[in-house]
Amino acid sequence: MENHSSNEPKYSIPIKRQVDKLVLIVIDSLRYDFVISKTPPVLMPFTTTSLLKNESCFLVAKADSPTVTMPRIKAMTSGAPSTYVDVILNLMSSNFYEDNFVKKAALSGLHVIFYGDDTWLKLFPKTFFRSEGTNSFFALDFTEVDNNVTRHISSELEKTDWDVMILHYLGLDHIGHLEGPKSIHIKPKLKEMDGIIQKISNHLKNLEKQNGFKTMLLLTSDHGMKNSGGHGGTTFEEVMVPIVSVGNVCKKLPGSVMLSWPKDSEVLQIDIAPTVSALLGLSPPSDSVGKVIPHLLHSMTTDDILKYLEINRLQFKKFDSLYETDMEFHSAVRDMQTFLSNKNTDETKRKMIVSRYFQYLNDISQSMAKGRSNFRFSYLALGLILQWSALFFLIFQALCMLNNVQILIKMFLLVGVILHGVSLVSSSFIEEEHQTWYFLWITLLLLTVIQLFRVKRDWASLPDIKSFLNTTEGQPWLNFLFFTGMVMIFCLVARRCSKGQLICCALCLFCVACFKIKAGNINVKPFDLHLSSWETLEIITFWIFFLAFCVFSIYNRTPVYLNWLIFGSLLLRPHNVILLPTQVLISKQIDSLFTKKEVLWNTIAHVWLGNVFYFYQVNL
């Protein structure tokens, strides 16, 4: 059997295009349990109902880490696993040069259109027939970022000059980052997505009936969403994503179990690339280590599936050592070659070939995917040794420079810098960096107020303060914190500014308060009626007095941070306003701890201050 690969006959395998119109919808951070949930409520009525009626095909695919958008798009389109190294190597280059089904489709003359996350446009420049990107930078936007995608759908569905439509929605991901999977905005957002799926599905069915087109609507996600709302790690909720063929049932094959795949036959996210390629009549991307998913090849005959499985095997044949001793599989290979030569193979034997091929290609695909993520440990060890040597040398030099004044605080600041640097070598610490800053900051305060440690420990299992403040019971406390923060800002300004500035400041803060009340962020019932007709007047008034305050600041040479305090009160959510003056007061206390010559220690402490208050504002 050692010469099996070299003795294979030379033949070409024609690939038939299986769909005339393919729509791929990628909903960022869509968890598989959002589509099919074991407990009510039903979040996506149309999609879930079609699955329960066995009118669609549902699979759960496993994505590799890091579970962030760019590597996952690369994995879906090329079939090659991406790692954290891939992220680093691509910091300075956005164009994706590896073979992938997007570029293969365009080069073969197919018209691919795209609307959504502009990461696709950076990876595949000048590839799409028509396109428009949306920017993921504005994480506070739940609505416009998706509306800018949806507004193109109706006009595109009326056209027939495209072959592949790709849509990438970001709104759900933004909600997850800011408020988590239990947010009140999750359900309406998923219903919005479900309505879009229903609209496209109905249109594709009409195309099939009226024009005889073969169509397919695929729904998937680049990654999931962990229970705290973020992503990037390896938790089950982050790595398991849905693949739904809406309106097409799973193709039944021998040895397969619908909707509950056995562990040794799990679907990988990298399997999307060869599967979409098969649907479009393209060969798999050259670097793909994914296997075709036969359950999604709805319009393929058993013979067509056999051919594409053989194409997969030929791509993997250099890995024959993984299964060269298995006589049963090589018997199936010989039967496949007989079929391709004369097609005199009975149906039972064809099904046996499909079953054996799929099982072994699954094993090879998983082994190859794992192999792509393996690195030479000798090189990693050498790098770690050099890194630790440099760290110990720096520590020794720093200790020699320390004097006996406030040595404890300085030592902890030094150790904290080292610990934070070391934590960045672990992906788990990177995705939970805010926890590192919380720990370092609380520990620093522990040096002066030991009781804070017990408070932190006792409160660790309780709901966060933000969630309580946004409830009806927490509204009085939210009002108290907001107006306390506004008063603190006014007091800080009053200490350093002239009367003219003070008047401008008071009017600015009054406009901010009116705006928050009108927007519904603050509930002060006596003022509701009076503010109902203000519309945007308070914002315009704010800018007038704020600009006047800035002019006074330039003339009187008052500190610039006072301008930012007033401006920040408008931008931040009500429960975060009090953080602004608190941060200034802590900064002044830090300044008092160090002399003017101790710039290094003062800078480190302020970097900590900035990072911890950044994460306190839930900017995750």
TORTOR-630428 format. One line per 5 residues: number of its first residue (from 1); their letters; for each residue x negated, y, z of C-alpha. Coordinates in pm, whole numbers. Each point is the difference from the previous one (the first is absolute). Last residue first. Example, Ala and Ser with C-alpha at 12.3 -4.5 7.8 and 13.67 -1.06 7.14 Angstrom:
REM TORTOR-630428
2 = sa = -1367:-106:714; 137:-344:66
REM end
This chain:
REM TORTOR-630428
620 = lnvqy = 1501:4604:2669; 60:371:77; 195:-80:316; -71:344:155; -190:-177:278
615 = fyfvn = -221:-142:-280; -127:345:-93; -16:91:369; -243:-288:56; -209:90:-303
610 = glwvh = -34:369:80; -92:-56:364; -255:-263:-90; -161:236:-250; 12:267:272
605 = aitnw = -193:-223:243; -260:-76:-267; -42:370:-79; -47:96:365; -258:-274:43
600 = lvekk = -198:119:-303; 32:372:78; -161:-30:343; -186:331:-32; 315:206:67
595 = tflsd = 47:-181:329; 246:-284:43; 298:-68:225; 167:339:-57; 38:-69:-372
590 = iqksi = 184:-322:84; 250:198:209; 55:242:-287; 67:-292:-233; 248:-144:249
585 = lvqtp = 192:330:-5; -2:11:-382; 124:-359:-24; 284:73:241; 94:307:-205
580 = llivn = 47:-217:-312; 135:-317:167; 312:186:116; 116:19:-362; -1:-381:-39
575 = hprll = 350:-67:136; 145:263:-235; -152:-140:-322; -299:195:-123; -2:245:-290
570 = lsgfi = 151:311:161; -195:-26:327; -313:-57:-208; 20:350:-152; 11:161:345
565 = lwnly = -289:-205:135; -192:38:-325; 4:378:29; -124:-27:360; -283:-225:-122
560 = vptrn = -135:296:-200; -125:177:312; 71:378:12; -201:236:-217; 235:296:64
555 = yisfv = 37:90:-370; -9:-359:-123; 244:-111:269; 234:294:-70; 15:-108:-366
550 = cfalf = 68:-359:109; 285:116:228; 154:195:-288; -21:-313:-215; 177:-191:276
545 = fiwft = 265:271:31; 94:-23:-368; -42:-377:-12; 239:-52:292; 263:228:-153
540 = iielt = -3:-206:-319; 33:-320:202; 283:141:215; 192:116:-306; 0:-344:-161
535 = ewssl = 367:-84:75; 111:235:282; 370:-86:-33; 22:-279:259; -224:178:247
530 = hldfp = 263:171:213; 215:-311:23; -280:-224:127; -132:242:262; 206:-108:300
525 = kvnin = -63:-368:-89; -379:-11:27; -97:-320:-180; -354:18:-134; -103:-186:-314
520 = gakik = 338:76:-158; -145:214:-279; 183:304:139; -155:-48:344; -349:-46:-143
515 = fcavc = 39:310:-221; 126:213:287; -293:-108:218; -246:80:-278; 160:342:-52
510 = flcla = -34:75:373; -364:-112:-11; -69:244:-284; 182:283:180; -203:-55:317
505 = ccilq = -326:-16:-196; 77:322:-189; 73:177:331; -323:-135:152; -199:106:-303
500 = gkscr = 123:356:38; -66:-8:374; -362:-105:-55; -126:-355:26; -221:-222:220
495 = ravlc = 199:-96:310; 342:42:-168; -89:-259:-265; -59:-270:261; 322:100:177
490 = fimvm = 202:-15:-323; -137:-346:-77; 89:-118:351; 354:140:-40; 43:-190:-328
485 = gtffl = -128:-321:158; 242:39:290; 277:61:-256; -76:-328:-175; -59:-204:315
480 = fnlwp = 328:115:160; 203:-53:-316; -143:-351:-37; 76:-69:367; 361:108:-51
475 = qgett = 21:-218:-315; -134:-316:167; 339:-150:79; 119:61:-357; -306:-178:-138
470 = nlfsk = -291:170:-178; -183:61:327; 5:-370:84; -158:-104:-332; -269:267:36
465 = idpls = -90:-111:354; -99:-350:-108; 205:-298:118; -141:-173:313; -255:-283:-3
460 = awdrk = -308:220:46; 161:221:267; -142:-183:300; -348:-23:-150; -17:366:-102
455 = vrflq = 125:108:342; -255:-224:168; -281:150:-204; 122:353:63; -56:-48:373
450 = ivtll = -376:31:-43; 16:373:-81; -352:139:-58; -190:-287:-162; 330:-147:-116
445 = lltiw = 40:297:-238; -285:-144:-204; 160:-344:17; 326:141:-130; -183:156:-293
440 = lfywt = -201:-310:-86; 301:-232:20; 230:224:-203; -274:46:-258; -40:-375:-38
435 = qheee = 379:-46:-22; 9:255:-282; -250:-214:-187; 247:-290:-22; -47:-77:-370
430 = ifsss = -374:55:35; -18:-214:314; 148:-302:-180; -222:63:-302; -308:-32:219
425 = vlsvg = -322:188:-80; 170:325:108; -1:-110:364; -379:37:13; 23:371:-78
420 = hlivg = 270:55:262; -205:-187:259; -309:206:-81; 182:333:30; 161:-118:324
415 = vllfm = -337:-100:146; -131:350:-62; 310:169:141; -19:-236:299; -361:90:66
410 = kiliq = 75:370:-28; 282:-23:251; -218:-191:247; -303:220:-49; 186:315:107
405 = vnnlm = -336:163:75; -272:-259:67; -178:53:-330; 41:-193:-324; -268:20:-271
400 = claqf = -158:-338:76; 344:-159:-6; 63:139:-349; -326:-142:-134; 77:-345:141
395 = ilffl = 353:10:-139; -131:97:-345; -244:-293:1; 273:-236:119; 227:113:-285
390 = aswql = -272:-38:-266; -76:-354:116; 373:-80:6; 37:107:-362; -310:-185:-117
385 = ilgla = 117:-320:169; 351:41:-141; -133:42:-355; -218:-309:32; 294:-203:131
380 = lysfr = 218:107:-294; -273:-96:-245; -41:-343:163; 380:-42:11; 26:-8:-378
375 = fnsrg = 356:107:-79; 324:-195:-41; 309:186:-126; -16:-134:-356; -30:-352:142
370 = kamsq = 335:31:176; 172:81:-329; -183:-286:-171; 116:-251:260; 359:128:-15
365 = sidnl = 6:-18:-380; -153:-348:-1; 263:-137:238; 288:162:-195; -148:-124:-327
360 = yqfyr = 4:-345:153; 366:0:101; 121:176:-317; -184:-240:-225; 129:-310:179
355 = svimk = 364:118:-6; -14:120:-359; -164:-325:-115; 263:-207:181; 276:204:-162
350 = rkted = -153:-67:-341; -27:-371:79; 369:-20:79; 91:195:-315; -183:-239:-236
345 = tnkns = -320:103:-172; -56:-13:-374; -99:368:-17; -272:-83:-259; -319:176:106
340 = lftqm = 129:217:283; 178:-299:154; -307:-220:-24; -208:273:160; 253:26:281
335 = drvas = -5:-379:50; -378:15:27; 32:277:260; 260:-205:194; -245:-291:11
330 = hfemd = -258:246:121; 238:85:284; 42:-364:104; -374:-67:-14; -85:262:259
325 = teyls = -381:6:10; -30:316:-210; 226:197:235; -203:285:143; -291:-76:-232
320 = dfkkf = 224:108:-288; -59:362:102; -129:91:-346; 339:-120:-121; 191:289:161
315 = qlrni = 85:189:-320; 65:-331:-177; 236:-93:282; 200:322:-32; 32:-53:-376
310 = elykl = 117:-355:76; 266:140:232; 104:229:-286; 44:-290:-238; 196:-210:247
305 = iddtt = 231:294:72; 70:34:-372; 80:-373:-26; 230:14:303; 189:278:-175
300 = mshll = -53:358:102; 298:230:49; -17:11:379; -377:15:45; 38:130:356
295 = hpivk = -3:-345:162; -311:-90:-200; -219:241:202; -324:22:-201; -312:-45:205
290 = gvsds = -226:275:127; -377:5:-35; 12:274:-261; -330:134:-131; 91:-42:-369
285 = ppslg = 354:132:38; 244:-281:-92; 84:-35:-372; 287:212:-123; 349:-98:-114
280 = llasv = 169:266:214; 153:-252:241; -331:-187:23; -185:323:84; 257:74:270
275 = tpaid = -74:-342:152; -378:33:-38; 4:332:191; 265:-86:262; -202:-295:130
270 = iqlve = -237:247:171; 274:61:257; -29:-362:108; 282:-253:-3; -20:-285:247
265 = sdkpw = -32:-358:-121; -193:-161:288; 229:165:257; 316:-140:-155; 222:253:-183
260 = slmvs = 332:75:162; 219:198:-242; 11:-284:-255; -192:-319:71; -224:-125:-277
255 = gplkk = -97:-356:-90; 147:7:-347; 96:343:-133; 313:210:28; -28:347:-145
250 = cvngv = 94:247:272; 315:190:-90; -13:315:-211; 202:312:82; -268:161:213
245 = svipv = -333:-186:-6; -110:75:354; -355:-13:132; -10:92:366; -309:94:203
240 = mveef = -184:-176:284; -328:173:90; 125:284:221; 273:-174:200; -230:-297:66
235 = ttggh = -272:223:142; -316:42:-209; -76:370:7; 49:304:-221; 356:93:92
230 = ggsnk = 190:245:216; 348:-5:151; -56:-132:353; 163:-331:-94; -235:-48:-292
225 = mghds = 106:91:-351; -46:-210:-312; -233:29:-295; 0:75:-374; 369:-76:-26
220 = tlllm = 221:-207:-230; 305:15:-225; -5:-156:-347; 276:76:-251; -5:-222:-309
215 = tkfgn = 138:30:-351; 49:-212:-311; 178:218:-252; 312:-123:-179; 104:353:-91
210 = qkeln = 346:25:161; -4:-274:263; -369:16:96; -4:378:-12; 308:7:224
205 = klhns = -180:-223:250; -296:239:-5; 229:294:77; 161:-181:293; -341:-83:146
200 = ikqii = -121:359:-37; 300:142:186; -7:-271:266; -370:56:69; 60:375:29
195 = gdmek = 285:-61:244; -221:-230:206; -267:271:22; 256:245:137; 130:-266:238
190 = lkpki = -359:-53:117; -36:374:65; 333:17:183; -109:-289:230; -354:123:69
185 = hiskp = 96:356:97; 124:-99:347; -353:-117:71; -52:-357:122; -275:-73:-255
180 = gelhg = -220:284:132; 55:376:34; -280:186:-177; -194:-272:-180; 308:-211:-68
175 = ihdlg = 198:293:-140; -286:83:-236; -20:-362:-118; 374:-4:-74; -33:316:-210
170 = lyhli = -286:-126:-219; 173:-158:-303; -203:-157:-283; 184:-57:-329; -147:-200:-292
165 = mvdwd = 190:-29:-329; -123:-247:-262; 110:-24:-364; 85:360:-85; 157:140:-317
160 = tkele = 358:-89:95; 111:327:156; 320:39:203; -166:-172:296; -274:262:-13
155 = ssihr = 243:291:30; 178:-157:297; -324:-95:178; -186:332:-17; 175:168:294
150 = tvnnd = -76:-305:216; -374:66:17; 10:366:105; 289:-91:229; -235:-236:183
145 = vetfd = -258:262:105; 284:250:39; 165:-198:280; -220:-126:283; -252:285:1
140 = laffs = -201:25:321; -281:-204:-157; -83:268:-255; -327:-156:-118; 172:-288:-183
135 = ntges = 7:198:-325; 249:-92:-270; -107:-93:-352; 166:37:-338; -32:-239:-290
130 = rfftk = 66:-74:-365; -183:-246:-229; -230:-88:290; -370:-74:-38; -163:344:-12
125 = pflkl = -130:-47:355; 62:-340:166; -138:16:356; 63:373:43; 346:-24:-157
120 = wtddg = 84:-296:224; -107:195:310; 251:262:-116; 275:-176:197; 313:4:-214
115 = yfivh = 108:-16:-363; -152:-228:-266; 59:-94:-362; -164:-292:-183; 42:-24:-378
110 = lgsla = -133:-332:-129; -256:14:-279; -238:-272:119; -233:265:144; 281:137:219
105 = akkvf = 91:-346:131; -363:-86:70; -46:333:179; 289:-67:238; -73:-375:27
100 = ndeyf = -345:52:149; -367:-41:-97; -227:186:239; -86:363:-77; 229:178:245
95 = nssml = -66:375:-23; -12:164:343; -372:36:52; -169:176:292; 176:-184:281
90 = nlivd = 18:-318:-209; -288:-191:156; 130:71:350; 352:-128:-74; -136:-311:-172
85 = vytsp = -214:-74:305; 321:-9:205; 113:-289:-221; 184:-50:-327; 112:-338:-132
80 = agstm = 6:-45:-380; 334:-55:-174; -61:314:-207; 330:188:32; 117:-110:344
75 = akirp = -351:0:151; -78:347:-132; 329:134:130; -83:-156:338; -344:156:11
70 = mtvtp = 149:348:-64; 302:-23:233; -132:-110:337; 30:-345:155; -372:-58:28
65 = sdaka = 48:-292:10; 145:-264:-229; 367:-21:-93; 214:-309:59; 308:-44:-212
60 = vlfcs = 356:-77:111; 228:-119:-279; 358:87:-91; 174:-86:-330; 332:159:-91
55 = enkll = 358:-114:-64; 0:-258:280; 305:163:160; -211:75:309; -265:153:-223
50 = stttf = 247:220:-187; 147:108:334; -342:99:133; -78:213:-304; 337:176:-5
45 = pmlvp = 25:54:376; -357:120:75; -14:63:377; 236:-275:112; 53:69:370
40 = ptksi = -23:-266:125; -242:-279:103; -200:-249:-205; -98:277:-239; -54:-47:-372
35 = vfdyr = -119:313:-179; -125:199:301; -145:-327:131; -249:-3:-289; -140:334:111
30 = lsdiv = -3:283:-253; -304:217:81; -6:168:-345; 289:-102:-223; -149:-136:-323
25 = ilvlk = 257:-42:-277; -111:-191:-311; 239:24:-296; -61:-236:-293; 180:38:-333
20 = dvqrk = -53:-242:-290; -81:-298:220; -162:-340:-68; -280:85:-244; -136:-325:-135
15 = ipisy = -360:-104:61; -177:-217:-259; -256:-245:139; -314:-34:-208; -177:-330:-29
10 = kpens = -351:-134:56; 11:-344:157; -135:-41:352; -327:-192:15; -193:272:186
5 = shnem = 261:24:272; 17:-375:65; -371:-58:1; -13:-67:373; 301:-234:-24
REM end
